[in-house]
Amino acid sequence: MFSSYERLEKRSGKKGVDRPQYLKELVDEFLTSQNCDQVTEGTPTLRSFAVSGICNLALDQSNKSYIIEHGGVALMCRCLSAQEESTVISAITSLMFLITPHSKADITSTEVVQQMLIRSNSENPRIRNLAKIFLEDYCTSDQIKRVQTIS
C-alpha cells in the first residue's frame, strides 16, 4: 500500500498516475459491469480487488450514496468472514467509510458486531486493530454487551 518515491516513479512513470481519471474509470466499470457479484464470488484475488476497489471509492460522497443504495453494505458485511487478509481489511475499512445516519443500523447490526468481536481477537494485528477501532468508534457498549451475551 505504501511505496517509496522511487518505486512509485518506476511503476507510474515520471508524469505519475492521473488518480481522478483512474477513479472515474473504476466507477464507470462498476456502473457498466455485467459481473456485479465479484465481491462475493470468483477467485480470492478477484474478490480482494473488488472489495479494495469499493473501499477506494467509498469516501467520495456520491460514490458512498451509490454503494449504500445498491446493496454495497450487505456485500461488505458478507466479506467480513473471508479468509484473505486484504479482503477483510478492505471490508472493515469500507464499512467505516460507509457509515451514515441512514446506514449505521445495518453496519452495526448484531451479525457485524459479532464478526468484529471475533476479528478483534485475530492473530493478525492489522485485522485485530481495525476490528477494535470499529467496535470503539461505531458501536455502543450496550450493543457489544448484547452481542456477547448472545454468543
N, C-alpha and C positions, 0 to 999 in steps of 0.2 A: 504494500500500500504506500509506504513512504520510500522515496528513492533519492539518491544523491543527484545533484545538479548534472553531473557528467552522465549518469545513467539516463536521466530524462532527456537530455540533449541527444544522446545516442539513439534512443528509441523514437523520438519525435522530430528530430532534425533541428536545425538552428532557428527556424521560424516557430517552433513549438506546435502545440495542438490547439486547434480552434475549438475550445471547450463548448461554447454556446452552440456551434454548429453540430458538434458530436452529440450533445444532449438532445438537440432538435431531431437528429436522425434516430436516436433511441426512442423518443416519443412517437415519431412517425411510424417506426417499426412496430411499436406496441399497439398503436391505433389501427394499423392495417394488417397486422399479422393474422393469419388463419390458425396459428398454433398458440392459442392463449393459455393452454394448460401446462406449459413447460415448467412452471414454478413447482408443480407437484408431480410431474411425470417426466419421462425421458431419463437421460443419463445423469448421474450425480453432478458431473461437471456442468452440464446444461442447466440443471436446476440451480446450481450455485450462481452461475452467470445471470440467470433470470432474476433471482432474488436480489443479487447485488445491483442489477440494473434498476430495479424498483427502489431500492434503498437510495441510489444516486438521484433518482427523480423525486423522491418523496418530500424533500424540503421546499420545493417550489410550490407556492400556494395553489396554482391551477392544477398542477400535477397531483398534488395531495388530494384535492377535491375529486379529481377524476378517479384516482386509485380507490378512494373510500367509496365513491358512488358505484363503482363497478366490481365490488367484491374483493378488493385487494386486502382488506383487513383479515377476512376469513382465510385467504390464501397464505398470508404471512403467519397467521396463528397455526396453520397446519404444518408450516415449515419449522416450527419450534422443536419438533421431535426428530428432525433429520439427524443423520449420523455425521454429516460433513460439518466441520467446524465453521467454515466460511458461510455456509447456508444458515446455520443457527445464529451466528453473529450478525449477519445482514438482516435476518428476520427480526431479531430483537431490536436492532437499531431502527429498522423501518417502522416497527410498531411505535417506538418512541417518537419518531418524526411524524407519524400519522395521528397522534392524539389531538383531538379537538373536543370541545364540549359535546358535540354530537356523537363522536366515535369512542369516547372514553369508556362507556359501559361495555362495549364489545371488546375493547382492547384490554380491559381489566376484568374480564369475565372469570368465573371460577376456574374454567379449564386453562386459561392463560396463566392465572396466578399459580395454579398447580404446576404447570410446566416451569414457571420461573422459580418456584421453590425447589423443584428438582434440579434445575440448572444452577441454582445458587450454591449447590453442593458439588458441582462438577470438579473434576480433577484439572480441567482446562482453566487456567486463571483468566483468560480473556472472556470466556463464556460465563464463568462464575461471577466475575466482577460486573459484567453487563447486566446479568440477571439481578444481582443485588442492587445495582443502581435503579433498575426498573422498579423493583419492589419498593425501594425507599422513596423514589420520586413520584411514582404514579399510583401507588396502592395505599389504601389506608391500613392502619394496624388492625382494624376490625375485619377488613377483607381477608387479610393474611391469616388472622386467628381462625376465622370461619373456615377457610380452606384447609388449614392444618387440622382442625377437628374432624373435618370430613375425611381427610386422608388418614 
